[in-house]
Amino acid sequence: MGDSPNDMTDEQIEGLKKILALNAEHANQRFTDLAAEWGLGGIRHQLDELLAGLRDEDRPVVATALAVALGAYLDQFGPTGVVGRADTFRDHS
């Protein structure tokens, strides 16, 4: 490689593309693993049940936003159906 980033060879560029693709694949798998490991499907299920039992005006805004966010996360990264149970969550700190 020369002094400029534009001095990369075609082979180096292809190698970098492969590394970036592998990194993205690994990150996506980790997001999927977190959904199962933390029981996010179970948490979402229980949250949905709690919210369904309340009138719209009684639903906490933050809980509703969390339910939407968990749903979006699981739609993208989680397997279909309920994954785990809410009591499988552990504080890992």
PyMOL commands that set and color helices and strands:
alter all, ss='L'
color gray80, all
select helices_A, chain A and resi 5-7+10-37+40-52+56-58+61-77+86-88
alter helices_A, ss='H'
color red, helices_A
deselect
rebuild
show_as cartoon
